[in-house]
Every structure is written in C-alpha cells, then in structure tokens.
Amino acid sequence: MMTSEKPPLPADGQRDVADLGSGVEQEVTLEADRDGWDSKVEYFLAQLGFSVGLGNVWRFPYLCHQNGGGAFILLYVVLMVLIGVPLFFLELAAGQSIRQGSIGVWRHISPKLVGIGYSSCVVCFFVALYYNVIISWSIFYLGNSFRYTLPWEKCPTEGNITVKECAASSPTSYFWYRKALDITDSIDETGELNWIISGCLLAAWVIVGLAMYKGIKSTGKVMYFSSVFPYVVLLCFLIRGVTLDGASEGIRFMFYPRLEIWADVQVWRQAATQVFFALGLGFGSVIAYSSYNPRNNNCHRDAFTVSAVNFLTSVLASLVVFAVLGFRAKTITTDCVKRNLEIISSSDLFINASNVENLSLSEYEEWYSSNHQRLKILGYNITACSLEDELKQGVEGTGLAFIAFTEAMTLFPGSPFWSVLFFLMLLNLGLSTMFGTMAGILTPLTDTFKTLRNHKLIFTVCSCALGFLIGLMFTQRCGNYFVAMFDDYSATLPLIIVVIFQTFSVAWVYGADRFLEDLKLMLNRPVPVVYKYLWKYVCPVAMLGLLGASLLKMILNRPTYTAWNREKASKEDLPYPGWALAVLITLILVAFLPVPIGYLHALLLERLGQSPADPEARYEPCATTDTDLTPLDTLHPLLEENLRSHSPNGHIESVQSSVL
C-alpha cells in the first residue's frame, strides 16, 4: 500500500492509537462487520443479472438494425473496449478496495465528492420507479399467457362486428394499448388508475422486497434462477427460431453491414449510450455489489468476463429476435401476396412467372415495381408486400416485446407455451436488474447512516412501499407516457455527468498512478498501465462528447413522445406540453443537484474548521488488505487492553498501521 501520512478511516470504523513497545506509535482501525457473498458464483450472477436486462432484448437489436447492422456491432465492440470495460473496471475496483457503497467510495476520496454518490442514489430511485412498472406489464402478460387461446390472437367483436380500433390496427396492438394500458390519446389526458396493472405493480414490489429483505444473503440465492433462466429461454427460442421459414431473411436483414452509417454522429452517440447503459455505469450498483467481495478478488478479470458475456447475450438476443421477426414478416408478406394474387387472377393483369400459385416474394416484388404505376391508374387495391418493410415494423422498445414479438408467437404451434416462456424470461431479466438498482440505493445509504444500518429490514420494506405508492403515477391511463419520459430523460444526462465526475475523481483528484499502485498491491499482480491513459484522457473526452451530443440533440429538437391515437388506431409523435417539459427539466436537475450541493457543503465545513484542511487527509489511499481476525493475545498487552472495549469477541477485525 502506498505510504501516506494518515491511513483511511472507514465511515463506520473506529481508530485507536497505542504504543506497541517499540517506541513507535501505531494506529489501528477497527472495521465493523460487513456482509459478503457466500460464493464467487453468486457475485458473478448478481453482476451479470444487473448488467443484462431488458435493453439487451429489445434495445440492442433495434439499434443494431437501425444503425448499420454488422457495422454497428463493430463500432459497439470498439467503444466497449475503449470506454465500457475501463469504466466498469474502475467501478469494480473502487467498490472492492474501499468496501463501501457509492456514497462512501467518493467521500473516501474526498468529502467534496460525496454528492456523486447521492446523485447515483437519486437516479437509481427514478429508474426503480418506472422499471418495476415494466415488470408489472410482464406479470400481466404472463398471467394472460395461460389462456388456451391467447387474448391478443384475434380481434374482439361487438355483436357481429369487429371492434373498429382493432380492425384498423392489429389484435396485438389493440390488446396492448386498449386492454393492458387502456391508454389515453395524449399525456394531457390523465385518466383514472388502471387497477389491474396497479395490482401487478404491487406484486412486483412484493417480489423485490422478498428478494432483498436480507440484503445480498437473500438476493444472491435468487440470482441462481433469475440470472440463469433467461439464457435457457433464449436458447430454446433460438433453436425454435432458426427452424422457422423466414429466419434466415430476418437474421441477414439485421446483420448486413452498412459502413457508411459511421459518418453519422448520432450513431456514435447511440452506440456509446448503449455501452453506457448495458454495463450499468454510474448507478452505484456495480460499486455496491463489488464492495461485498474479498479484497483479493480478481476484479480485472471480472470486468472483462461480465462485459464479454453481456455483449454475447445482446448478440444472442438479436439472433433470436430477428429469427422470430423474420418468420413473422415472411408469414405476413406471404399472406399479402396470396391476397393480391386472388385479385390478379380475377382480372386482366398478367404476371410473367412460370408458376403463379408458387410465386416467390422476389418475383412478386419485381413484378410490382414494374407495374405499380399502372395499378394506381387502374385503381386496383394491390400493395407492395415488402418483406423489408414488415421487418421494420415494431422493433423498438416495448413495441418489440409487447406487440411484434407477441404477434409472432401467436403463429407458433402451442403459442401459449412459448408466450409463458417469453414473459417469464422478461420478468426474470427485469427482476435481476431491479435487484441491482435497489442495491444501488440501499447499500450506500445503510453504509452511511447507522440508524438505517441497524434497521435494514424496516428500511427495505419502507423503500419498496414508497416505490409502489409513487409508482401508481405510472399506472394511470396516461402512465405509459410518463414511463417514456423517465426512461428517456431522468437517467441519461445525470448518469453521464456522474460517470464524468467519477472518472475525473479517480484519474485526477486521487491520481491514476496512485490508484493503479493500490490495485497492484490489492490484486497481487500488476495492472496494465494503459488504463492510466484511458481513465485520464480517452474516457473523459468520450463522455464529454456524449454529453455534448445529448444536450445538442435536446436543444435542437424539441422533446417528443409517441402517443396512441384511438380514432386513427395508429401511433403519432407529439411534442411534450410546457408543464411536461418543466417536469422533465426538474428530473434532470434533481438528479444532478447533489453533486454541487455536496461540494459546497464540504467546502463550508472546511471554512468553518469542521473538516480537515490537510489535502492528504482528504485524498486517502484505498485499502488493499482484507479483514484479518487476529487474536489479541498476539499483540502487546497495552494494545489488548485498549481494544477489548471495542471488540466483544476478542478479535481485531482490521488492522492498518503507519508511522505518525
């Protein structure tokens, strides 16, 4: 460990000084008991479960498809290696070495930086509010999947007439917007609570509370199922998907590389943002989980392993999604061609093909492209039937999970079985991420405040109850629009700012060289010096560029949301009203304000003489030794007498010494 005038004092520790008989005063730190993972497997599954979430299933495939296919994947890998892995390793190492939540970690480096940890907690709370609503939607669909004929398979009727809204859209769209959400036409129309979704939200919070009531001791056990089960389902869907007609077209459509897309700055922004959120940077959850590790754990290897598995999961999910969507698109397109051929067969139109009944999609598209002008003049109701156009429909966010993919499963034999598997997978993906998000709130607060630490169960229950009560805002008929608002704006900008401060704190305030030396001693192996330059230059510049691009996009383009128009039975983009923009700005400010407030508070205390003015006391070296239960009878009797009052079990839990 690096030589320092004063060793670090843990937030919940005590410090005593005694003479060991050698003429040199020694300083001893007593570190309070702290939970730990029962096994490395539990820790790995927890980190993996937090980083692998719903975004891997519905956001990554969409971005890959929209932004150059294979070219986007290559760009994503480059940014993952240059930015994602170094920042992920930084958070893992900081939590493991300092053994505190996000608040304690940044306060340990400097009291002026404590606001970074509080900002992480605020963002985690915002995310938890709406993320559990998405889980409640999965619970609702899971319950309806046990019906033999899936309720979104056919349009309902009123008498002998098909419901107009359903006929104008699709059965899955109608069920999602009208039966599940009963959504209003705009965010200005609030509407009453959706009681069924509210009940599902209560169930989601109860599950979260039960999984976390004993901290990581109970969370770790749940992870064996919630983190592993989604992979079983993805493999089942992959095996089933690649055997479907149209799967190859869907996969080829997604991964076909379009390198010219690299010239678009927004593509770089979206790729960096996806890397940022895929690893859960800035939430404090990575720090919280790693803080329960032994200090000699190889967190460097963990950073590469979790990042690699996360990326491969995204690719696996993309294969599954576009194999199934390819099947759906080809089925819909084939049905379209059949309908048009019936019209053609009863008219004087002519298709130059050897076998009209078995006309291929490519032959039909070639014929249509040559005759579509004549068809318009003659007034025939014949459409293009484009496979590519169908593949572009409904592949973003909730539209992918609850509309497009849901519709594809209705075409499977035994569709209720596949529907149960799919929504059970979404439920577990959401819960494993939710556990990490809650850990990003509970761990730093219980580490910081002794009262909360002594009443963890009550604090956990109250946090879940508060989350449920505030979350009822999202179960109104207009609640889906608030979910979109929180998802787009309450986390993105504040988290980018938090990560910028985190990187600056370690690389420049504490010092990248000092941090690497601490890690070398902690891990008993050298850490590649390339991290010094990545942390000091590459990552800050990249994050500042991402922040600038995000702000520029908000300034140049008025924020909009996607609404469902009941009369038109279609989606439309609407600008946020003035009051919604005020809420949006407030969310960003509330999440960011703890950073300057924490700095000013520490500065005020320093001016008042209530905090140490010695810079070395504020920028403390990270701990590099694990707890060591050393019997007191091996120490000098004077030290033994001094410590017995602090250690009822007759042992010293952590000893760190330096010359005063």
Solvent accessible surface area in square Angstrom, and as a share of the most:
residue,aa,sasa,rsa
1,M,82,0.36
2,M,60,0.27
3,T,137,0.80
4,S,17,0.11
5,E,122,0.54
6,K,89,0.38
7,P,6,0.04
8,P,4,0.02
9,L,76,0.38
10,P,25,0.16
11,A,54,0.42
12,D,37,0.19
13,G,17,0.16
14,Q,93,0.41
15,R,77,0.28
16,D,23,0.12
17,V,63,0.36
18,A,9,0.07
19,D,61,0.31
20,L,62,0.31
21,G,57,0.55
22,S,79,0.51
23,G,71,0.68
24,V,55,0.32
25,E,93,0.42
26,Q,33,0.15
27,E,12,0.05
28,V,4,0.02
29,T,1,0.00
30,L,16,0.08
31,E,17,0.08
32,A,43,0.33
33,D,123,0.64
34,R,56,0.21
35,D,52,0.27
36,G,23,0.22
37,W,29,0.10
38,D,81,0.42
39,S,42,0.27
40,K,83,0.35
41,V,83,0.48
42,E,5,0.02
43,Y,1,0.00
44,F,49,0.20
45,L,19,0.09
46,A,0,0.00
47,Q,2,0.01
48,L,10,0.05
49,G,3,0.03
50,F,9,0.04
51,S,7,0.04
52,V,5,0.03
53,G,6,0.06
54,L,3,0.02
55,G,26,0.25
56,N,4,0.02
57,V,6,0.03
58,W,24,0.08
59,R,85,0.31
60,F,0,0.00
61,P,1,0.00
62,Y,39,0.15
63,L,2,0.01
64,C,0,0.00
65,H,7,0.03
66,Q,88,0.39
67,N,12,0.06
68,G,0,0.00
69,G,0,0.00
70,G,22,0.21
71,A,1,0.01
72,F,0,0.00
73,I,25,0.13
74,L,94,0.47
75,L,1,0.01
76,Y,0,0.00
77,V,52,0.30
78,V,60,0.34
79,L,16,0.08
80,M,11,0.05
81,V,82,0.47
82,L,78,0.39
83,I,14,0.07
84,G,0,0.00
85,V,7,0.04
86,P,2,0.01
87,L,4,0.02
88,F,1,0.00
89,F,0,0.00
90,L,1,0.01
91,E,1,0.00
92,L,0,0.00
93,A,0,0.00
94,A,1,0.01
95,G,0,0.00
96,Q,0,0.00
97,S,0,0.00
98,I,13,0.07
99,R,19,0.07
100,Q,13,0.06
101,G,0,0.00
102,S,0,0.00
103,I,0,0.00
104,G,3,0.03
105,V,0,0.00
106,W,0,0.00
107,R,72,0.26
108,H,24,0.11
109,I,2,0.01
110,S,2,0.01
111,P,40,0.25
112,K,32,0.14
113,L,25,0.13
114,V,21,0.12
115,G,1,0.01
116,I,2,0.01
117,G,0,0.00
118,Y,67,0.25
119,S,0,0.00
120,S,0,0.00
121,C,10,0.06
122,V,37,0.21
123,V,0,0.00
124,C,0,0.00
125,F,54,0.22
126,F,22,0.09
127,V,9,0.05
128,A,1,0.01
129,L,5,0.03
130,Y,12,0.05
131,Y,25,0.10
132,N,0,0.00
133,V,0,0.00
134,I,11,0.06
135,I,1,0.01
136,S,0,0.00
137,W,3,0.01
138,S,1,0.01
139,I,33,0.17
140,F,21,0.09
141,Y,1,0.00
142,L,25,0.13
143,G,47,0.45
144,N,23,0.12
145,S,0,0.00
146,F,144,0.60
147,R,128,0.47
148,Y,198,0.75
149,T,76,0.44
150,L,1,0.01
151,P,31,0.20
152,W,1,0.00
153,E,60,0.27
154,K,147,0.62
155,C,33,0.20
156,P,50,0.32
157,T,83,0.48
158,E,124,0.56
159,G,71,0.69
160,N,157,0.81
161,I,132,0.67
162,T,56,0.33
163,V,22,0.13
164,K,155,0.66
165,E,14,0.06
166,C,1,0.00
167,A,67,0.52
168,A,66,0.51
169,S,39,0.25
170,S,25,0.16
171,P,38,0.24
172,T,3,0.02
173,S,14,0.09
174,Y,18,0.07
175,F,12,0.05
176,W,3,0.01
177,Y,18,0.07
178,R,18,0.07
179,K,107,0.45
180,A,1,0.01
181,L,11,0.05
182,D,46,0.24
183,I,2,0.01
184,T,5,0.03
185,D,45,0.23
186,S,20,0.13
187,I,0,0.00
188,D,83,0.43
189,E,87,0.39
190,T,75,0.44
191,G,33,0.32
192,E,111,0.50
193,L,49,0.24
194,N,22,0.11
195,W,184,0.64
196,I,114,0.58
197,I,4,0.02
198,S,7,0.04
199,G,40,0.39
200,C,17,0.10
201,L,0,0.00
202,L,87,0.43
203,A,40,0.31
204,A,0,0.00
205,W,8,0.03
206,V,74,0.42
207,I,61,0.31
208,V,0,0.00
209,G,14,0.13
210,L,119,0.59
211,A,7,0.05
212,M,10,0.04
213,Y,89,0.34
214,K,118,0.50
215,G,28,0.27
216,I,11,0.05
217,K,79,0.34
218,S,15,0.10
219,T,1,0.01
220,G,0,0.00
221,K,103,0.44
222,V,55,0.32
223,M,0,0.00
224,Y,95,0.36
225,F,111,0.46
226,S,2,0.02
227,S,6,0.04
228,V,64,0.37
229,F,31,0.13
230,P,2,0.01
231,Y,50,0.19
232,V,76,0.44
233,V,1,0.00
234,L,4,0.02
235,L,94,0.47
236,C,49,0.29
237,F,2,0.01
238,L,36,0.18
239,I,119,0.60
240,R,62,0.23
241,G,0,0.00
242,V,80,0.46
243,T,96,0.56
244,L,19,0.09
245,D,96,0.50
246,G,4,0.04
247,A,4,0.03
248,S,68,0.44
249,E,38,0.17
250,G,0,0.00
251,I,41,0.21
252,R,143,0.52
253,F,38,0.16
254,M,0,0.00
255,F,47,0.19
256,Y,133,0.50
257,P,74,0.46
258,R,69,0.25
259,L,117,0.58
260,E,127,0.57
261,I,43,0.22
262,W,81,0.28
263,A,95,0.74
264,D,63,0.32
265,V,102,0.59
266,Q,63,0.28
267,V,3,0.01
268,W,102,0.36
269,R,34,0.12
270,Q,44,0.20
271,A,0,0.00
272,A,18,0.14
273,T,9,0.05
274,Q,5,0.02
275,V,3,0.01
276,F,4,0.02
277,F,61,0.25
278,A,6,0.05
279,L,0,0.00
280,G,3,0.03
281,L,1,0.00
282,G,0,0.00
283,F,15,0.06
284,G,0,0.00
285,S,0,0.00
286,V,1,0.00
287,I,0,0.00
288,A,0,0.00
289,Y,1,0.00
290,S,0,0.00
291,S,0,0.00
292,Y,21,0.08
293,N,3,0.02
294,P,66,0.42
295,R,6,0.02
296,N,97,0.50
297,N,13,0.07
298,N,24,0.12
299,C,0,0.00
300,H,37,0.16
301,R,143,0.52
302,D,6,0.03
303,A,0,0.00
304,F,100,0.42
305,T,51,0.30
306,V,2,0.01
307,S,3,0.02
308,A,50,0.39
309,V,40,0.23
310,N,0,0.00
311,F,40,0.17
312,L,110,0.55
313,T,5,0.03
314,S,0,0.00
315,V,32,0.19
316,L,30,0.15
317,A,0,0.00
318,S,0,0.00
319,L,49,0.25
320,V,3,0.02
321,V,3,0.02
322,F,0,0.00
323,A,0,0.00
324,V,0,0.00
325,L,2,0.01
326,G,0,0.00
327,F,29,0.12
328,R,17,0.06
329,A,0,0.00
330,K,41,0.17
331,T,38,0.22
332,I,46,0.23
333,T,1,0.00
334,T,45,0.26
335,D,63,0.33
336,C,14,0.08
337,V,6,0.04
338,K,120,0.51
339,R,141,0.51
340,N,7,0.04
341,L,21,0.11
342,E,122,0.55
343,I,60,0.31
344,I,10,0.05
345,S,94,0.61
346,S,97,0.63
347,S,34,0.22
348,D,123,0.64
349,L,14,0.07
350,F,148,0.62
351,I,10,0.05
352,N,136,0.70
353,A,25,0.20
354,S,125,0.81
355,N,71,0.36
356,V,63,0.36
357,E,157,0.70
358,N,114,0.58
359,L,17,0.08
360,S,49,0.32
361,L,29,0.14
362,S,78,0.50
363,E,77,0.35
364,Y,0,0.00
365,E,69,0.31
366,E,123,0.55
367,W,19,0.07
368,Y,39,0.15
369,S,70,0.45
370,S,89,0.57
371,N,26,0.14
372,H,56,0.25
373,Q,109,0.48
374,R,106,0.39
375,L,4,0.02
376,K,145,0.61
377,I,147,0.75
378,L,92,0.46
379,G,63,0.61
380,Y,65,0.25
381,N,124,0.64
382,I,13,0.06
383,T,71,0.41
384,A,41,0.32
385,C,11,0.07
386,S,26,0.16
387,L,27,0.14
388,E,86,0.39
389,D,76,0.39
390,E,42,0.19
391,L,4,0.02
392,K,100,0.42
393,Q,97,0.43
394,G,26,0.25
395,V,6,0.04
396,E,100,0.45
397,G,17,0.17
398,T,37,0.21
399,G,11,0.11
400,L,3,0.02
401,A,1,0.01
402,F,0,0.00
403,I,19,0.10
404,A,0,0.00
405,F,3,0.01
406,T,0,0.00
407,E,36,0.16
408,A,0,0.00
409,M,0,0.00
410,T,22,0.13
411,L,72,0.36
412,F,8,0.03
413,P,99,0.62
414,G,49,0.47
415,S,9,0.06
416,P,27,0.17
417,F,122,0.51
418,W,32,0.11
419,S,0,0.00
420,V,27,0.15
421,L,27,0.14
422,F,3,0.01
423,F,0,0.00
424,L,47,0.23
425,M,3,0.01
426,L,1,0.01
427,L,17,0.08
428,N,7,0.04
429,L,6,0.03
430,G,0,0.00
431,L,12,0.06
432,S,1,0.01
433,T,16,0.09
434,M,0,0.00
435,F,1,0.00
436,G,0,0.00
437,T,1,0.01
438,M,4,0.02
439,A,4,0.03
440,G,0,0.00
441,I,15,0.08
442,L,17,0.08
443,T,8,0.04
444,P,0,0.00
445,L,34,0.17
446,T,10,0.06
447,D,12,0.06
448,T,28,0.16
449,F,88,0.37
450,K,136,0.57
451,T,95,0.56
452,L,47,0.23
453,R,62,0.23
454,N,93,0.48
455,H,96,0.43
456,K,84,0.36
457,L,94,0.47
458,I,104,0.53
459,F,34,0.14
460,T,7,0.04
461,V,86,0.50
462,C,74,0.44
463,S,19,0.12
464,C,10,0.06
465,A,49,0.38
466,L,91,0.45
467,G,0,0.00
468,F,37,0.15
469,L,111,0.55
470,I,64,0.32
471,G,0,0.00
472,L,41,0.20
473,M,61,0.27
474,F,4,0.02
475,T,3,0.02
476,Q,42,0.19
477,R,53,0.19
478,C,0,0.00
479,G,0,0.00
480,N,27,0.14
481,Y,2,0.01
482,F,17,0.07
483,V,9,0.05
484,A,36,0.28
485,M,0,0.00
486,F,10,0.04
487,D,73,0.38
488,D,71,0.37
489,Y,31,0.12
490,S,0,0.00
491,A,2,0.02
492,T,21,0.12
493,L,8,0.04
494,P,0,0.00
495,L,0,0.00
496,I,1,0.00
497,I,31,0.15
498,V,2,0.01
499,V,1,0.01
500,I,25,0.13
501,F,68,0.28
502,Q,3,0.01
503,T,0,0.00
504,F,103,0.43
505,S,0,0.00
506,V,1,0.00
507,A,2,0.02
508,W,117,0.41
509,V,38,0.22
510,Y,3,0.01
511,G,17,0.16
512,A,3,0.02
513,D,84,0.44
514,R,53,0.20
515,F,2,0.01
516,L,18,0.09
517,E,68,0.30
518,D,1,0.00
519,L,0,0.00
520,K,91,0.38
521,L,69,0.34
522,M,4,0.02
523,L,4,0.02
524,N,125,0.64
525,R,104,0.38
526,P,103,0.65
527,V,17,0.10
528,P,62,0.39
529,V,92,0.53
530,V,77,0.45
531,Y,9,0.03
532,K,39,0.17
533,Y,108,0.41
534,L,19,0.09
535,W,0,0.00
536,K,35,0.15
537,Y,107,0.41
538,V,58,0.33
539,C,0,0.00
540,P,20,0.12
541,V,104,0.60
542,A,32,0.25
543,M,4,0.02
544,L,99,0.49
545,G,45,0.43
546,L,8,0.04
547,L,29,0.14
548,G,38,0.36
549,A,17,0.13
550,S,8,0.05
551,L,75,0.37
552,L,97,0.48
553,K,85,0.36
554,M,47,0.21
555,I,133,0.68
556,L,126,0.63
557,N,91,0.46
558,R,127,0.47
559,P,16,0.10
560,T,65,0.38
561,Y,12,0.04
562,T,69,0.40
563,A,1,0.01
564,W,9,0.03
565,N,25,0.13
566,R,110,0.40
567,E,139,0.62
568,K,135,0.57
569,A,6,0.05
570,S,47,0.30
571,K,109,0.46
572,E,50,0.23
573,D,106,0.55
574,L,47,0.23
575,P,74,0.46
576,Y,1,0.00
577,P,28,0.18
578,G,51,0.50
579,W,109,0.38
580,A,0,0.00
581,L,37,0.18
582,A,56,0.44
583,V,52,0.30
584,L,1,0.01
585,I,93,0.47
586,T,71,0.41
587,L,16,0.08
588,I,25,0.13
589,L,88,0.44
590,V,65,0.37
591,A,0,0.00
592,F,56,0.23
593,L,78,0.39
594,P,22,0.14
595,V,14,0.08
596,P,44,0.27
597,I,102,0.52
598,G,8,0.08
599,Y,96,0.37
600,L,109,0.54
601,H,104,0.47
602,A,9,0.07
603,L,45,0.22
604,L,102,0.51
605,L,49,0.24
606,E,44,0.20
607,R,186,0.68
608,L,110,0.55
609,G,63,0.61
610,Q,127,0.56
611,S,28,0.18
612,P,70,0.44
613,A,73,0.57
614,D,55,0.29
615,P,74,0.47
616,E,54,0.24
617,A,13,0.10
618,R,25,0.09
619,Y,58,0.22
620,E,28,0.13
621,P,0,0.00
622,C,1,0.00
623,A,7,0.06
624,T,13,0.08
625,T,73,0.42
626,D,58,0.30
627,T,61,0.35
628,D,84,0.44
629,L,117,0.58
630,T,34,0.20
631,P,62,0.39
632,L,5,0.02
633,D,114,0.59
634,T,93,0.54
635,L,50,0.25
636,H,70,0.31
637,P,97,0.61
638,L,87,0.43
639,L,5,0.02
640,E,33,0.15
641,E,131,0.59
642,N,57,0.29
643,L,0,0.00
644,R,128,0.47
645,S,97,0.62
646,H,73,0.33
647,S,9,0.06
648,P,137,0.86
649,N,90,0.46
650,G,20,0.20
651,H,65,0.29
652,I,0,0.00
653,E,35,0.16
654,S,6,0.04
655,V,68,0.39
656,Q,20,0.09
657,S,68,0.44
658,S,27,0.18
659,V,109,0.63
660,L,108,0.54
